[in-house]
Amino acid sequence: MREAERLSALIGVIYDAALDPELWIDVLEKAAKFVGGPAASIYSRDAVSRAASAAYQFGLEPRYVRLYLEEYARLDPTLPGYFFAEVEEPTHVSDVMGYDEFLQTRFYKEWSRPQGIVDSLNVVLDRSTTTAAMFVVFRHERDGLVDEEACRRMRMIVPHIRRAVLISNIIRLKKAEAASFADALDGISAGMFLVDAQGRMVHANVSGHALLADGTLLHAVGQKLSAHDTSAEQSLHEVFRAAGSGDAAVGIKAIALPLKAPDGTHYVANVLPLTSGTRRRAGLNYRAVAAMFVHKAEMQAPSPDVIAKSYKLTATELRVLLAIVAVGGVPEVAEALGTAETTIKTHLGRIFQKTGTSRQADLVKLVAGFAGPLLG
C-alpha cells in the first residue's frame, strides 16, 4: 500500500477513536508501524507528583509498563526535555541529551536495554503548567536510532492524533451511537455545534446554545455559524469546507483554533470530521460534515528557550532547572541525569543566583509564572 493510502486509512481510524476509545490500541499499532517502531503509547506526566499514567499502550510487555509507571518514570533522564518540548514537535533522545550519556544511565541499563529499546520519538500533545499528555513511538535496535524519515512521518500524523485526543477528552464517551450522538453530548460543558460544509449549524448542544445566546464569542445568522473574532472567522470556515472532503483534507492546521472574546477571554475550537469511518452515520443523521467543540483555553507551560534567555542560563543549567520542575529534588535529578549530587548542587546554586530564588519550590513557581493561554 502506498504511503498516501496508509496515511489516509490511519487518519480515519484516529478520528474514529475520538468517539470510540476502544480503537486507540488499533491506532497505536498502525501509528507505530507507520512511523517505524514496534510499540507506542499515549501517556501523561505530572511534573509536581512525578507520577506517570499510561492511557493507552501497544507493543510493550505489561511488566515493563508496570515497572515504568511504578519505578522508572522518575528515573527517565529524557523526561525534562520531552516535557518542555514544543507542542507537536517530535523529540528524541539526542535532542535532549548526549546519546553516550544516555547509555550510561540506570534508566537505559535497567529498563530500555533489556527490551532492546534504543531510542524513542516523543511528542507533547497537550500541556498545562504542571502536566503533559504525550505520544511516543519506541525504536527497537533492529529499527535503529530515530532518523529524519521517522520524524517526517511522525509530523504527518501527530496533529490528527492531538485533535482526536483533545476531542476525546472533551466528550469522554464510551461509544457514540449515531442515532443519539447529539443528544449524548448535551451533558458536556464544552459548546458543541454540528455544521455542514458551508458552516451552517444543524444542531447545537445546551452549552453551544448558551454561547450563542451570550453572543460575545459566536453568533448564527441564517443558521450560518460565525465567530466575532475576525482573525479566526476565515480559518474556521476553511476547516468546515475541508471536512466535507474527508478526514485527510482537514489537514494539520487549526488543530486548536484560537478564539478571543471581546473581554479578552481565550477560547479554543476543535473540529472533528464526520464524513467517514464510524462517524459517518452521525454526520448523515444530522446532515453535518463536522462537529466543533468550543471551550475556554487552559494554561500552557512556556518554551524553555524563553526562560533560558530571561535568566541567562547555560544549556546545562536550563536542563537542571527543567529536571527540578519535572523530576524533583537533587537526589532524584542526579539519579535521573546520571550525574553526581554534588554536580547538581553546584548547578542549582548558580540557578538560584541567576533567578534570585533560594528554594526549589520557588523554581517551580518561576516556571509556572511564564505560562500563557494554551491556543494550540
C-alpha positions as semicolon CSV with decimal commas, in nm:
position;residue;x (nm);y (nm);z (nm)
1;M;0,000;0,000;0,000
2;R;0,132;0,344;-0,090
3;E;0,221;0,590;0,186
4;A;-0,068;0,821;0,097
5;E;-0,318;0,536;0,121
6;R;-0,173;0,415;0,451
7;L;-0,182;0,768;0,588
8;S;-0,543;0,824;0,482
9;A;-0,656;0,497;0,639
10;L;-0,466;0,575;0,960
11;I;-0,616;0,923;0,990
12;G;-0,965;0,775;0,955
13;V;-0,905;0,533;1,243
14;I;-0,754;0,814;1,453
15;Y;-1,071;1,023;1,428
16;D;-1,292;0,721;1,491
17;A;-1,102;0,674;1,819
18;A;-1,217;1,019;1,930
19;L;-1,566;0,868;1,964
20;D;-1,475;0,508;2,045
21;P;-1,179;0,481;2,289
22;E;-1,153;0,106;2,227
23;L;-0,997;0,189;1,891
24;W;-0,692;0,363;2,040
25;I;-0,496;0,037;2,063
26;D;-0,551;-0,017;1,690
27;V;-0,442;0,343;1,630
28;L;-0,121;0,292;1,826
29;E;-0,037;-0,029;1,641
30;K;-0,087;0,134;1,300
31;A;0,089;0,454;1,405
32;A;0,394;0,266;1,537
33;K;0,428;0,075;1,211
34;F;0,380;0,392;1,005
35;V;0,647;0,587;1,194
36;G;0,881;0,289;1,223
37;G;0,881;0,112;1,557
38;P;0,734;-0,187;1,742
39;A;0,550;-0,005;2,020
40;A;0,369;0,318;2,101
41;S;0,192;0,479;2,395
42;I;-0,028;0,773;2,487
43;Y;0,057;0,870;2,842
44;S;0,062;1,164;3,081
45;R;0,317;1,304;3,323
46;D;0,273;1,525;3,626
47;A;0,571;1,749;3,699
48;V;0,470;1,803;4,061
49;S;0,394;1,448;4,176
50;R;0,631;1,295;3,914
51;A;0,357;1,039;3,852
52;A;0,308;0,880;3,511
53;S;-0,011;0,731;3,374
54;A;-0,050;0,525;3,058
55;A;-0,381;0,596;2,889
56;Y;-0,322;0,351;2,603
57;Q;-0,023;0,144;2,502
58;F;0,069;-0,111;2,237
59;G;0,370;-0,335;2,195
60;L;0,538;-0,321;2,537
61;E;0,528;-0,613;2,775
62;P;0,285;-0,539;3,060
63;R;0,551;-0,594;3,324
64;Y;0,774;-0,326;3,171
65;V;0,482;-0,086;3,154
66;R;0,419;-0,153;3,522
67;L;0,788;-0,107;3,606
68;Y;0,798;0,226;3,424
69;L;0,491;0,361;3,598
70;E;0,592;0,239;3,943
71;E;0,968;0,299;3,942
72;Y;1,146;0,406;3,626
73;A;0,934;0,707;3,532
74;R;1,116;0,911;3,795
75;L;1,450;0,787;3,661
76;D;1,381;0,872;3,299
77;P;1,657;1,123;3,211
78;T;1,482;1,235;2,893
79;L;1,164;1,347;3,067
80;P;1,256;1,714;3,133
81;G;1,349;1,768;2,770
82;Y;1,040;1,591;2,642
83;F;0,808;1,758;2,893
84;F;0,905;2,110;2,790
85;A;0,940;2,049;2,416
86;E;0,722;2,245;2,176
87;V;0,373;2,101;2,135
88;E;0,355;1,868;1,830
89;E;0,731;1,880;1,769
90;P;0,891;1,530;1,759
91;T;1,180;1,496;2,005
92;H;1,418;1,203;2,055
93;V;1,700;1,117;2,294
94;S;1,978;1,303;2,112
95;D;1,765;1,620;2,111
96;V;1,768;1,641;2,490
97;M;2,099;1,483;2,598
98;G;2,415;1,322;2,466
99;Y;2,336;0,971;2,345
100;D;2,653;0,825;2,501
101;E;2,548;0,984;2,829
102;F;2,202;0,826;2,794
103;L;2,362;0,481;2,757
104;Q;2,527;0,522;3,099
105;T;2,205;0,594;3,286
106;R;2,034;0,346;3,512
107;F;1,714;0,400;3,314
108;Y;1,871;0,272;2,993
109;K;2,060;-0,016;3,155
110;E;1,768;-0,148;3,359
111;W;1,459;-0,057;3,156
112;S;1,541;0,019;2,792
113;R;1,825;-0,222;2,713
114;P;1,653;-0,539;2,841
115;Q;1,372;-0,470;2,592
116;G;1,606;-0,386;2,306
117;I;1,478;-0,026;2,301
118;V;1,746;0,214;2,176
119;D;1,551;0,536;2,121
120;S;1,205;0,693;2,136
121;L;1,025;0,962;1,943
122;N;0,811;1,171;2,177
123;V;0,556;1,444;2,108
124;V;0,369;1,666;2,354
125;L;0,001;1,656;2,262
126;D;-0,132;1,890;2,528
127;R;0,016;2,060;2,830
128;S;-0,074;2,270;3,129
129;T;0,176;2,427;3,367
130;T;0,241;2,104;3,556
131;T;0,106;1,819;3,341
132;A;0,153;1,697;2,986
133;A;-0,015;1,443;2,763
134;M;0,235;1,273;2,532
135;F;0,253;1,034;2,240
136;V;0,561;0,816;2,194
137;V;0,683;0,563;1,940
138;F;0,964;0,341;2,064
139;R;1,255;0,232;1,845
140;H;1,398;-0,118;1,876
141;E;1,762;-0,193;1,799
142;R;1,653;-0,351;1,471
143;D;1,493;-0,017;1,373
144;G;1,799;0,189;1,462
145;L;1,801;0,534;1,613
146;V;1,538;0,791;1,522
147;D;1,611;0,940;1,181
148;E;1,464;1,222;0,974
149;E;1,227;0,984;0,795
150;A;1,073;0,879;1,126
151;C;1,038;1,245;1,228
152;R;0,877;1,330;0,893
153;R;0,619;1,056;0,930
154;M;0,552;1,150;1,292
155;R;0,480;1,509;1,188
156;M;0,224;1,381;0,935
157;I;0,009;1,205;1,195
158;V;0,062;1,390;1,524
159;P;-0,172;1,684;1,452
160;H;-0,455;1,438;1,386
161;I;-0,374;1,235;1,699
162;R;-0,367;1,554;1,901
163;R;-0,703;1,672;1,766
164;A;-0,861;1,333;1,836
165;V;-0,718;1,316;2,191
166;L;-0,837;1,666;2,276
167;I;-1,187;1,592;2,148
168;S;-1,192;1,252;2,318
169;N;-1,105;1,419;2,649
170;I;-1,383;1,671;2,600
171;I;-1,663;1,425;2,527
172;R;-1,545;1,120;2,728
173;L;-1,792;0,879;2,572
174;K;-1,755;0,501;2,581
175;K;-1,904;0,487;2,232
176;A;-2,118;0,736;2,045
177;E;-2,412;0,571;1,871
178;A;-2,501;0,776;1,566
179;A;-2,873;0,788;1,639
180;S;-2,817;0,955;1,975
181;F;-2,487;1,131;1,903
182;A;-2,603;1,489;1,950
183;D;-2,823;1,408;2,249
184;A;-2,536;1,225;2,418
185;L;-2,328;1,542;2,402
186;D;-2,583;1,766;2,573
187;G;-2,426;1,697;2,910
188;I;-2,072;1,815;2,830
189;S;-1,957;2,159;2,938
190;A;-1,797;2,248;2,603
191;G;-2,015;2,410;2,341
192;M;-2,078;2,160;2,058
193;F;-2,200;2,250;1,710
194;L;-2,278;2,018;1,419
195;V;-2,223;2,205;1,092
196;D;-2,239;2,142;0,717
197;A;-1,962;2,225;0,468
198;Q;-2,088;2,583;0,435
199;G;-2,070;2,637;0,809
200;R;-2,447;2,623;0,858
201;M;-2,542;2,498;1,204
202;V;-2,768;2,192;1,201
203;H;-2,753;2,117;1,574
204;A;-2,602;2,256;1,895
205;N;-2,589;2,115;2,246
206;V;-2,705;2,301;2,555
207;S;-2,367;2,467;2,611
208;G;-2,350;2,563;2,245
209;H;-2,687;2,736;2,262
210;A;-2,566;2,918;2,574
211;L;-2,263;3,052;2,384
212;L;-2,492;3,171;2,103
213;A;-2,731;3,333;2,350
214;D;-2,442;3,518;2,511
215;G;-2,341;3,637;2,165
216;T;-1,997;3,770;2,252
217;L;-1,794;3,481;2,106
218;L;-2,014;3,319;1,839
219;H;-2,335;3,405;1,659
220;A;-2,553;3,249;1,390
221;V;-2,707;3,448;1,105
222;G;-2,945;3,245;0,891
223;Q;-2,806;2,936;1,069
224;K;-2,453;3,015;0,945
225;L;-2,215;2,993;1,238
226;S;-1,969;3,281;1,267
227;A;-1,705;3,399;1,511
228;H;-1,685;3,759;1,631
229;D;-1,306;3,719;1,623
230;T;-1,249;3,821;1,259
231;S;-0,896;3,679;1,258
232;A;-1,041;3,332;1,322
233;E;-1,350;3,354;1,102
234;Q;-1,183;3,258;0,773
235;S;-0,984;2,972;0,928
236;L;-1,298;2,835;1,089
237;H;-1,487;2,806;0,762
238;E;-1,184;2,671;0,576
239;V;-1,184;2,379;0,821
240;F;-1,559;2,322;0,770
241;R;-1,517;2,312;0,391
242;A;-1,218;2,077;0,420
243;A;-1,414;1,842;0,647
244;G;-1,666;1,793;0,368
245;S;-1,387;1,638;0,158
246;G;-1,288;1,375;0,414
247;D;-1,053;1,318;0,707
248;A;-0,720;1,375;0,533
249;A;-0,843;1,701;0,377
250;V;-0,882;1,858;0,721
251;G;-0,503;1,870;0,724
252;I;-0,272;1,967;1,004
253;K;-0,379;2,328;1,054
254;A;-0,629;2,466;1,304
255;I;-0,576;2,179;1,547
256;A;-0,686;2,402;1,831
257;L;-0,818;2,715;1,661
258;P;-0,794;3,014;1,898
259;L;-1,099;3,232;1,951
260;K;-1,095;3,552;2,154
261;A;-1,395;3,716;2,319
262;P;-1,418;4,099;2,332
263;D;-1,335;4,091;2,704
264;G;-1,005;3,918;2,627
265;T;-1,110;3,568;2,737
266;H;-0,944;3,300;2,525
267;Y;-1,133;3,000;2,388
268;V;-1,029;2,703;2,174
269;A;-1,227;2,536;1,895
270;N;-1,157;2,176;1,791
271;V;-1,314;2,027;1,480
272;L;-1,396;1,656;1,430
273;P;-1,476;1,541;1,073
274;L;-1,796;1,333;1,042
275;T;-1,764;1,221;0,679
276;S;-1,606;0,874;0,700
277;G;-1,545;0,579;0,927
278;T;-1,781;0,504;1,213
279;R;-1,853;0,879;1,242
280;R;-2,031;0,888;0,906
281;R;-2,369;0,775;1,041
282;A;-2,371;1,057;1,294
283;G;-2,295;1,308;1,022
284;L;-2,563;1,177;0,787
285;N;-2,827;1,174;1,059
286;Y;-2,771;1,546;1,116
287;R;-2,664;1,649;0,762
288;A;-2,333;1,751;0,918
289;V;-1,975;1,722;0,793
290;A;-1,811;1,822;1,122
291;A;-1,860;1,864;1,493
292;M;-1,696;2,167;1,654
293;F;-1,621;2,177;2,026
294;V;-1,558;2,516;2,190
295;H;-1,416;2,557;2,540
296;K;-1,210;2,801;2,743
297;A;-0,834;2,786;2,694
298;E;-0,617;2,633;2,964
299;M;-0,265;2,733;3,056
300;Q;0,044;2,609;2,877
301;A;0,399;2,585;3,004
302;P;0,642;2,814;2,822
303;S;0,917;2,733;2,578
304;P;1,236;2,660;2,776
305;D;1,428;2,899;2,549
306;V;1,226;3,191;2,690
307;I;1,330;3,104;3,045
308;A;1,694;3,048;2,946
309;K;1,718;3,388;2,774
310;S;1,540;3,568;3,057
311;Y;1,789;3,450;3,319
312;K;2,097;3,389;3,101
313;L;2,104;3,020;3,188
314;T;2,352;2,790;3,018
315;A;2,222;2,478;2,843
316;T;2,326;2,264;3,140
317;E;2,167;2,498;3,393
318;L;1,843;2,501;3,194
319;R;1,845;2,123;3,184
320;V;1,888;2,104;3,562
321;L;1,613;2,363;3,616
322;L;1,367;2,170;3,400
323;A;1,465;1,848;3,575
324;I;1,399;2,005;3,915
325;V;1,049;2,101;3,798
326;A;0,970;1,773;3,621
327;V;1,156;1,516;3,834
328;G;1,201;1,650;4,186
329;G;1,483;1,715;4,433
330;V;1,860;1,692;4,397
331;P;1,891;1,315;4,460
332;E;1,617;1,234;4,209
333;V;1,759;1,471;3,946
334;A;2,111;1,337;3,993
335;E;1,989;0,980;3,952
336;A;1,775;1,064;3,650
337;L;2,051;1,259;3,475
338;G;2,325;1,014;3,571
339;T;2,524;1,289;3,746
340;A;2,672;1,324;4,093
341;E;2,461;1,506;4,350
342;T;2,747;1,749;4,413
343;T;2,739;1,849;4,046
344;I;2,365;1,908;4,056
345;K;2,402;2,116;4,372
346;T;2,668;2,331;4,203
347;H;2,443;2,399;3,905
348;L;2,145;2,457;4,133
349;G;2,341;2,719;4,329
350;R;2,413;2,908;4,007
351;I;2,047;2,883;3,907
352;F;1,936;3,026;4,243
353;Q;2,181;3,313;4,199
354;K;2,074;3,395;3,843
355;T;1,700;3,370;3,913
356;G;1,706;3,542;4,252
357;T;1,545;3,243;4,423
358;S;1,652;3,031;4,719
359;R;1,420;2,726;4,721
360;Q;1,330;2,458;4,471
361;A;0,962;2,540;4,524
362;D;1,040;2,893;4,404
363;L;1,181;2,750;4,081
364;V;0,857;2,563;4,015
365;K;0,663;2,889;4,068
366;L;0,909;3,071;3,842
367;V;0,846;2,832;3,554
368;A;0,472;2,846;3,613
369;G;0,489;3,224;3,601
370;F;0,589;3,210;3,236
371;A;0,272;3,024;3,140
372;G;0,024;3,168;2,890
373;P;-0,305;3,067;2,726
374;L;-0,298;2,731;2,552
375;L;-0,411;2,805;2,199
376;G;-0,264;2,510;2,015
